[in-house]
Amino acid sequence: MKLIIGCLIAFAIMSFAAHAQTGSGKQAFYQAMASNSASVWNKQLEAVNTLAGNDRSAFHGALLMRKSGAQKTPGQKLSMFKQGHKLLEGAINQEVKNPEYRFLRLMIQENAPKIVGYNNNITDDARLVKASYKSFPDAVQKAVLSYSKTSKALKGLQ
């Protein structure tokens, strides 16, 4: 009986992780990135924690950096930002040509406060995102297109 329950739980977790990597999971992720709600961010942080490998690092890191701006003290903001930065950059270093990871970094870099000095890759990331746009899954294409409406680096993307 314990074996059956254990298998069902494992199957549910794997199904959720696979779902999180598909269109609706990506759509929820990008909606969370666009949100200003800590509860939405926290829910997505739980969801991306079920992912494996570089996806987990990249998405978790981007969400932490997004969430860092809502922290109460400058020290908390910087600490959370650095934690997310380490995760996202680690994933990018493992998959340098992954255009979705580079899109995540582009969004963060265009919106990060200048004082953190995280803005050195905007041009290269935008170039890769534009070149890869048609190969993104639909949910990611929608997120890129939506973001491009306010992005200086992706201006004019269609």
N, C-alpha and C positions, 0 to 999 in steps of 0.2 A: 504494500500500500504506500509506504514512504517513497519507494522507488517510482511509482506511478505519479505521485504528487510532485516529486522532484523533477521528473521528466516534463510534466505539464508546466511547471514554473519555468524551467529552462526554455521550453518551446515558446512560452509567452514572452519571455525576455528577448529571445532571438527574433521573434516576429515583430516586437516593438522596435528593436534596433534596426531591422530591415526597413520597417515602415518609416522610421525617422530619417532614413537615407533616401527615401523616395520622394516624390513630388509633394505630398501633403505634409510630410515631416519637414522638408525644406521650406515649404510655404510658411509653416508655423514658426520656424526658426527666423526667417527674414521678417515676418510680422513682429516678432519679439525684438529684433534689432531695431526696427522702426518705432517701437513703442517707447513710452516714457514711464512705464509701470514696473516697479521693482517686483511685484508679484508675477508678472508675465515673464520677466527675465529669470526669476527663480524657477519657475515651472520649466522653462526651456533648458536651464542649467541641469535640471534633473533628467530631462529627456536626452540631452547630448551626452550625459555621463554613461548612457547605455551603449554608445557607439564605441568602436574599437580604433586603436592606432592613431594615425595622424588626423583622421576626421574628428575624433574626440578632442584631441589637443587643439586643433584649429578652431573648431566651433566653440569649445569651452573658453578658449583664450579670448576670442572676439567678444563673446558675451560678457566676460569679466571686465574687459576694457570698456565696453559700453556701459556696464553697470557702475563702473568706478566713479563716474561723474556724479552719481547720486549719493555718494558716501558723505558723512557729516563733516569730517575733518580733512584738511589737506593731506595729512599723513596717511589716513585710511584710503583716500583717493589714489595717492601715488603708489601705495603698497599693492592695492588691487590691480591697478593699471600695470605695474611691473610684473605681477603674477600672470596676468593675461598675455602680456607682451612675450614673456618667456615661452608660454605654450604655443602661441600663434607662430612666432618666429621659428620655434623648434620644428613645427609641422612644415613650414615653408622650406626650411633648410633640408628636410627629408624629401620634399617633392617640389623642387624649385620651379618647375614648369606647370604646377597645378593652378589653373586659372581661377578656380573658385576660392582657393586660399588667398590668392593675390587680390581678388575682389574684396574679401573680408579685410585684408590689410589696407586696401585703398580706402574703403569706407571709414576705417578708424583713423588713418592718417589725415584724411581731408577734414576730419572733425575734431581731432585731438587738439588740446590747447597747445599753442606754440611753445610754451615754457617746457613741455616734456621733450621737445626736439624729435618727435616721431613723425617725420614728413619727408624722408629722403627717397622714397621709392614710388612716389605718386605717378610720375611720368611713365616709368617702366611698367608698373602694375596696370595703369590705364591702357597702355598699348597692348598688353597681353589680353586684358579683358575684352577690349574691342575686337581683337583678332579672333578670340575664342567664343564670342557671343553666340554665334549660330550653333555651336556644338554643346552649349549648356542645356541641361534639362529644362523643360518648360517653366517650372517653378523658379528656377534660378534666372532664366531669361526675364521673367516678369519682375523679379527683384532688381536685376541690373537695370532694366528699362525704367522702372519706377525711381530708382536711386539716381539715374542719369539726369532726371528732371531738375535736381538740385545740385548736381555735381559739376564742378568746373572742369575736372579732368575728363569726364565722360560726356560733356556737352555735345549735343548733336547726334548722339547714338540713336539709331532707328532700327 
